Amino acid sequence: MVIPPSNGSERILTLNLATSTGKANIISAYAPTLHSPQEIKDRFYEELDATISQIPGSKPIFLLGDFNARVGSDHGAWPDCLGRFGVGKVNENGQRLLELCSYRKLCVSNTFFMTKPHHQVSWRHPRSGHWHQLDMVITRRAHLGSVLLPRSYHGADCDTDHSLVCSRVRLAPKKINRPVGKSRPRINTARTTNPDLRSEFTNRMEEALKDHAATSIEDRWQIIRDTTCRIAMSSLGKRERRNQDWFEAHLPEMEPVIAAKREALVNYKRDPSEKNLTTLRTARSDAQRTARIAPTSTGRTYARTSSAVLTVVT
């Protein structure tokens, strides 16, 4: 669905696309040329900045058009605005555009993709014959991942001396935050191994469910569910989380290898010989090997414990 544009001007036009993943804001711009008066350039960039500021920061923006600007390839000076695949050198209009992108946290997506050289440029100077990158696809730096590939198509007949620039975009689905209700506490099912607690739980359940006036299936299920949870919590108690830290669980195994590595390091610093270096490397390898094995064995122990509890409950 396309929302009709409004409040446009001869140089800037805004279009809103209502997609299945949310709104996409497209701004079409035609910037003044390099030799235009400074007043016209200032007015254009002020209007463009005002247009961008009206769009919330979380909404995607795709700023398209002929900017009559060369942004260059200085990734080190503009790391958030330019990628590593820019073209040529920056000029005055490019400096203005990069300052706006830096202020509004935008980036020139054309410079972030390694394409063929003739797919990176869109206009050829009539006298020098040099190709330049004047038509760009600009988006928010945070939404750069949604841009798949911007490139030029020189074979398209667009009745202009500029080549067609297209960009494929994949919009991320809109995240829907649903309210989460209060969850029930977990019951300590491990205590079902106690015969006295099992007997108490069974007797209380029989007494509570002996007489109930529920007629429909939903009412009967709700009574059974709530009664079971209430009696199980009072009889068996709440389950406490007691996951032991793997380092503390394997401290007797880790302490010797750590001490050996520390001693080897001290010896190597005192005497940096080839023998001490070999000893240090061996100690480091032993420590790393023990550290990798310890969490795995701890996980197997937790798995066996959980399996035993499930077997008892079943």
N, C-alpha and C positions, 0 to 999 in steps of 0.2 A: 504494500500500500504506500502510495506517495502522497505526502502532505504538501499541498500547494505552497510554493515559496512566497515569502512576504518580506516587506521592508528591504528590498534589494536596491542596488544602485547600478550605475553604468559599469562599475568595476568589480563589485562584490555581490554575489547572489548565494543565498543559503537554501539548502534543500534538505528536508527531513524524510528519511525512509523508515516506515514502521514495519520492521521485519519480525519474524517469529522469535528472534532472540533479543528483541528490544529495538530502540530507535538508533539509527545511524545518521549522524549529522555530516552533511557534505557541504563544503564551502567552495564555490568556484570563484577564482580571483584572476584579474588581469591587471598586473602591476604596471606602473609607468616605466617608460624606457630609461636607459641610462642617462640620456641627455635632457630629460624633462626637468622643469624648474623644481627647485627644492621644496617650494610650497606645495606643489602637487604631490610629491613623494611623501612629505610629512602628513598631508591630509589622508592619503591612501593608507598608510601604515597605522595611523590613529584609528581610522574606521575599521580596519582589519582587526586590530587589537580589541576594539570595543565589541566586535562581532564574536570573537573567540571567548571573551570574558563572559558573555551571556550564556554560554553552554557549560553545564556543571562539569567539574573536573573528573567525575567518574564516567562520563559519557564519552564514547568514541568520536573522534573528529577525523575527517579526511579532507584535507585542504589541497585542492587541485587547481591547476591553471598555469598560465604563462606568467612567470614572475620577472621575466627580463633581468634575471640575476644569475651570476655565476658564484656558487658557494665554495668552489674549490675542493681541495682534497686534504686540508690540514686537519686530520683527525685528532692530533695531539692538542691543538688549540681549542677545538670544539668536540670533545669526546662524547657528549650526550646528544649532540645535534647531527653530527656527521659520522658516517661509517668509514671504512677503510678503502672504499672503492669510488671515491669522488673523481671528478674530471676537472683538469685545468687549475687556474688560480682564481682567488676570490676578487671581486670588484666591489665598487661602492654599494650597489644595490644588494649584492650578496652579503655584505657586512650588515646592512639593515635587516635583511631577512634572518640571518643567523642570530642577531641580537633579539629579535622578536621570538624566535624559536627557543632560545635559551631562557628568556623571561617566562614564556608560557609552557615550558617543558615539552616542546615539540621536537621532532627530528625529521630529517629529509630521508625518507625510506629508500629513495633511489640509490643512495650511497652505501647501503648496508648489504647489497646483494652483488655477488661476483657474476656478472653476465658478460657477454661478448662486448668488445669495445663499441661496436656500432649500435648495440642495444642500450647503451648508457647515454647517448646524446640524442638530441631532438631538433637541433637547428644548425644550419650551416651558414656562416658569414658569406654574404654575396661577393665580397671583394677578396678577402684572404682565403676563403675556401675552408677555414677551420670549423670543425664541429664543436658545439657547445651544449651544455646541459641546462636549458632554460625552463623546461616544463617539468614540474616535479609533483610528487605525491608526498604530502607532509601529514604526519599523524602524531598522536601523543607518544612520548617515549615509552610509557607504561603499556601501550597497546601495540607496540611494534611487532609483537609475536603474532598478531592477527593478519599481518600483511605477508602474503606468500611470495609474490614475485611482481615487481614493477619493471617494465621494460618498454622500449620504443618499437614501433612497427612502421618502417619506412615505406612499405608497399601500400599502405592505406591511402586512399584518395580523399582528403579532407578539405580540399579547396583552400589550402593555406601552405605557406612555406615551412611550417612546423610539422614534424612527424607526430603521428598519433602515439600517445603514451597511455598504456593501460596497466592496471594493477589488479591482481587477484587477491581477494580478502576473504578470510574466514572469521566470521563473528562468533565469539564465544557465547554459549547460552546464558541467559540471564539467571543469576542465582536467586532462588526463592527461599527466603528464611521463614520456616514454619515454626510456630511455637511448640516447644517440647514440654510435655507435661511432667509432673514430678514422678520419678520412677520409684518403685518399691525397693526397700533395702534387701540385700541378698541374705539368704538364710544359711546358717552354718550347717550344711548337710553332713559334714564330717562327724557331727555328734550323734548321727543315727546309729552309729556302732554301739552306743550305750543301750543295753536292753531296757533299763528303767525309763529312759527318755522316750524310747520307741513306744513302750506300753502307755506312758502318760499321754503321748500325742494321740495314740489310737483311741483311748478312752474318752478324751476330751472331744475328739472329732465325732465319735458316735453320739455323745451327749448333745453336742451342739446341733447336729444335723438330724436328730431324732424326730423333731416336730418343727416343720416350717410351712408357712402358709402360701408359699409361692406356687403359682399355677402354670405360668408360661415357662418355656425352656430358657429364655434369656434371664428371667428373674431367678430361676433355680441355679443357673450357672453363676450368676453374680453372687448369690449367697454362698455357694460352695467355694468359689474363688476367694472371696473376702474372709470367710471363716477359716479356710486352710492357711492363708497367709498370716492371719492374726494369731492362731493357735501355734503354728510352727515358729513364729517369731518369739512368742512367749515361752515356748518349751525348749527350743533348740538355740535360740539366740541369733544375733547378727554375725555374719561372717566378717572377720577382720582380715585385711590384706597384709600378708606377711611375706613378701618376696625378699629373700635374702640377697644382699649385694654379692655379685659373683666374685669380686676381689676379696671381700671378707670371708666368703665361703671357702676360697682356695688360698687363704693367706699362708698356711704351712708350705704350700708348693711354690708360691710366688716369692716369699721372703728370701730363700737361698739364691735363686737366680738373680734377683735384684741386687742382693749383696755382692754376688760374684761380678756382676756387670759394673757396679760402682767401684769395686776394688780394681778391676781391670782398667777402668777409665783413669783412676788415680795413678796407677803404675805407668800408664802410657803417657800421661802428662809429665810425670817425673823423668821418664826415660823413653822418648818417642822412637823406639827401635822397631824393627820389622817383627820381631818376636812378640813384643807387647801389643802391636797393632793386630796381629793375628789372634792373640788371646782376647782382645777387646771385641773383635768381630764375632768370634765364637760365642762369647758371653752375650752379646746382643742378640744373636740368632736364637740362643737358648731361651732368653727372656721373651722374645717375640713368639716363639713356638709355644711356650707355656701359657702366655696370655691369650693366644688364639684357641688353645684346647680347653681352657678353664670355662669360658662362657658356654661352650657346646656341651660339656659334661654337666654343667649346672642345669641347662635346659632339659637334658635327658632325665635328670633327677626330678625336676618339676613335673615332667610328663608322666613319669612312673607314679609319682605321688597322686597326680590328678586322676590317672587311670584307676588306681586303687580305690580312691574315694568314690568314683563313679560306679565301680563294681559293687561296693558295699551298699550304695544307695539303691542300685538296681535290684 
